[in-house]
Each structure stands twice: as C-alpha cells, then as structure tokens.
Amino acid sequence: MKKLLAKLLAIVLVIALAVPGVGASAKSIKVGKADYTGKTIILHSNDVHGALDGYTYIAGMKSYYESLGAEVILVDCGDFSQGTTYVSISKGKNAVTVMNKAGYDIATLGNHEFDYGWAQLKKNLKKAKFKVVCADVFDANGKTIYDANTVWTTKSGVKIGFFGLETPETQTKVNPGLIQGLKFVQGEEMYKVAQAQVDELKEKSDIIICLAHLGVDDESKAAGNRSIDMVANTTGIDLVLDGHSHTVMTAGDGGESIQSTGTKFAYVGRVIIDDATKAIESHDLIPVTEFTPVSKAVTKTANKVIKKIDTTYGATFAKSEVELNGDKAPGNRTEETNNGDLITDAILWSVSKVDNGITVDKDHIVAITNGGGIRAKIAAGDISMKDINTVLPFGNTVAVVYVKGSELLEALEASTYCTPEAIGGFPQIAGMKITLDTTKEFAQGDQYPESTYYAPKKIQRVTIDEINGKKFKADDVYAVVTNNFCAAGGDTYYVFKNASSQFDTGIVMDEAVVEYIQTVLGGVIGSKYAAPQVRITIK
C-alpha cells in the first residue's frame, strides 16, 4: 500500500506541478522516475519573507523524495527574516525556528536578514541548525562574517561545493547605522571573490553551486551586481540558485545556468544530481498546490507561531472603505500611491501635532518615505495592527533631517533616477508637489560613498512645484520628516546622511499610522485616500 501511495503521489506531482511560462526563462518539469535511488535532490527556496506556512511543503517534499530513495538537501537563498508580522515581530527569530523544524541544511543571507541589525542577526543564527555561507561580506578585520563556503558529501560520495553571495545593495537597503563595520563588496570585486571561491572548491568538489541573493533586477544593472553579471565574469560555477528579485526562472534570459523560485513558496526549486556520474542531471521548479505533500510536524510549529501573533495583533482597531496600494510596480516604487499618501501624512502629523523642537516654520516641513519600505496593501474592510505591521514591518522610527532646498532636490533626483523603472528609493511624499520628467536622462555623477547609487551631476528631471502651497526656495532650510532608514542614508538618500542636523523622534512608524487613523481619521480610512492626491506628476 505504501509503495502504491508513493507511486500515486509521484504521478500527481508530475501532472499537477507544471511551471507556467515566465518570459523565456522558465521550463516545465519533465516526467521523472518514481524511483530516485541513486539520486541526490537539492530542494531550494528564496525570498520566503515570512510565509511560515510554506515551510511545511518543502519539508513534505523532502520526506516524499526520501521515501522514493533519494538523498535530499534543503537550501535557502535569503530573505527569510522579514515580510510578515509572523517573523518581523520576533526580528527574524521565528523564521529560524521554523526553518530548523523543516530541516534546512544550508542557507545564505539576503539583505533583509540585516533589517534588525547585525547584532540581532548573529543572535538569531546562533540558534540555526543549518550552515550559513556568505563569501562577500566582511567584518572590520577583513574576515567573512560567516564561512564563505562548505562542501556537502553525500552518502554515495558526491562532493557538492556551496558558496554564498549576498547582494551589495544591502549597504543601502538596510539602515546603515545597523551594519556599521561591515563591508559588502560589489561589481568587479565581487566577481573576484566569487572566482576565488570556485577556484578553491574545484579542488575538493565534483559540483559547484552558488547560493546567491543577487537577483536580475534592472535596478542592479548599473553597478553590475546581478547574478547574470556575476556569471558573465566568472567560470566554473555549475549552477546558481538565486534570490532577491523575486524572479521565477530556470535560466537567465541569455541562457545562464541560474534558477530562482519567485517568492513566498509559489514554487520550490529542484535540482537532481546523478550519484553515478556525479553531475547535475536536471533542474526545474515545482509549483506549490493543494496536492503538494506536507509535514505535520512543521505545520504544527508554524501554526503555533501564527496563532500567537494573530491573537496578540489580530484585533480590529479601524476599518478602510478603500483598498490601499501595496504593489511594487506599477505602485509604490514607480509612482505616487494612496498608501504612500496615507503613510507620509501620518508621519508628518506625528511630528507636527506637538512641539517636537522643529526649528523651521510649519510651512517648511515636508515628509518623504521610500516606496520600497511599503511592503503590502491594506484591503477594504477591518484593519488590525497586524495589517499595518505587514505594510511597515521594519520597526523603523520617525526621524527629522534638516536640509537646504538644493539638497532636498538632489535627494528627489537621485531617488527617481531610473523611473519609470522601479526603485526602492522612490519617494512617497507629503507637504509638497513635484514634477518628474522621465523623458530626460538622469545625469549620472559620482557614486555615493559606500553605496550602489549615484549622485546627479545636475538636476534635470525633478522640479519642486510648491512646498505647502508656497514657492520652493533652493537656499531655504527645510525639515524633512522621514524614517530612520532614509535619515541614515539608506537607499538613494545619501544626502540625508550628511544633513546639517537631524534627530530621531523614537516614534515607531506603524504606531504613527495607527494613531493617525484613530485620531485624525476617526478610525475610518475613507474617500480622501481612494486615489493618489496628485502630489507627484510624472511626464
């Protein structure tokens, strides 16, 4: 009966688990044998972003393939620490707990692993039962913060060398104050690091796999930090398992040997290795469906975490009559959104409602938050603290920076340099109206220090039409209410890092939004936020 059930499951998986076409880079799963004796299977995930219930599927698949004779290795390519309340409330700790239960063997780091600081990450990963590899992040002594690579020897004697690569964009996608002392190499230097890993591993491995968190976003193209850039500048990597850009692919657009599963367990990646030839036989993606095997033990662990958070943060405190945009593109990273309007109104109000020591007139106070920090939509209906925390999961606080008008203009120009292409730094604003002319090229100047972004050589795309109904003046000093991530120079906001002065209010962003909804909006997000309020005009 067990053999019959196993065969039936195999048939179900083969029939149901077909990958839909995603560009030219995804392929369908081929019909495989029911007997995987003599095979090693690597199952991989990336960008899980707090979808704790998804771990039950990858753990279920592991048990399934083991029952068919395979040796199975579980690996992850980063961004498991942030994305939903279920992991953000614990600052990533809950993700490690469930990954341990699922039986992960190896993982590399994503940029979001650093969201709560290097100290917190170290604390979380001390509890990890899986190996962490990362070759391109160095401490103040020039040593990698975790082992650069590891060699996994299968029971049949196949030696698989794994090394990890973290996106250099972490240095601007994470609050710089939380990662002081760490160096993230990029571009040519990253290629050299990767090649050095290959050269070391080829002496002791049959197969070399890079666990990467680099992605293929156009935003990463200028600095050469994409996985396809790395592959083009190295030799000897058999396969790259990638993350960061949430791409579904079994190959790069140029045929590069790169595979990525999207995000939040839409797919589980599969790599089949033939133990006899000691080579990769095939690799593909398995969609997660209702037919996918599950692990009861992992389900129990995940549900315990989920129930606790739901009980604590799931109570309704307000309602919304409209849906607030949580999309990336088109959305918060490409244009003004109603969600961005609400959040910037809220943080501006949180500072302006009382005398917090702001030294400029109220008509010189504006607000900016980076669109990449808005992580989810708010659906029409009841709203809970969990909903708001899912939108703003980073625990950022409200900060105030003082800049001259010319510096404010530079920040806006730098943060829209690639618009209409998506960028995490895209400004959602309050207290001003601006016009962005995308028919003009961004005049790229010098690269900002310790950043993957560039200063504008001149301002030619953005104009500030008004500040609180008054004429913008380049020499006036303005107070910009923002988040502590941007205030520290995160994303494209290097100019804020060098502001003449700044202070942190200590007000947590999601709490500011909650109080604004309760106090100013009377507990109802209504028609005022049904659509963007035309603060940003894009030509």
Buried (B, 14 or more C-beta within 10 A) or exposed (E): EEEEEBEEBBEBBBEBBBBEEBEEBBBEBEEBEBEBEBBBBBBBBBBBBBBBBBBBBBBBBBBBBEBBBBBBBBBBBBBBBBBBBBBBBBBBBBBBBBBBBBBBBBBBBBBBBBBBBBEBBEBBBEEBEBBBBBBBBBEEEEEBBBEBBBBBEBEBEBBBBBBBBBBBBBBBBBBBBBBEEBBBBBBEEBBBBBBBBBEBBBEEBBBBBBBBBBBBBEBBBBBBBBBBBBBBBBEEBBBBBBBBBBBBBBBBEEEBBBBBBBBBBBBBBBBBBBBEEBEBBBBBBBBBEEEBBBBEBBBEBBBEBBEBBBEEBBEEBBBBEBBBBBBBBEBBBBBBBBBBBBBBBBBBBBBBEEEBEBEEEEEBBBBBBBBBBBBBBBEEEEBBBBBBBBBBBBBBBBBBBBBBBEBBBBBBBBBBBBBEBBBBBBBBBBBBBBEBBBEEEBBBEEBBEBBBBBBBEEBEBBBBEEBBEEEBBEEBBBBBBBBBBBBBBBBBBBBBBEBEEBEBBEBBBBBBBBBBBEEEBEBBBEEBBEEBBEBBEBE
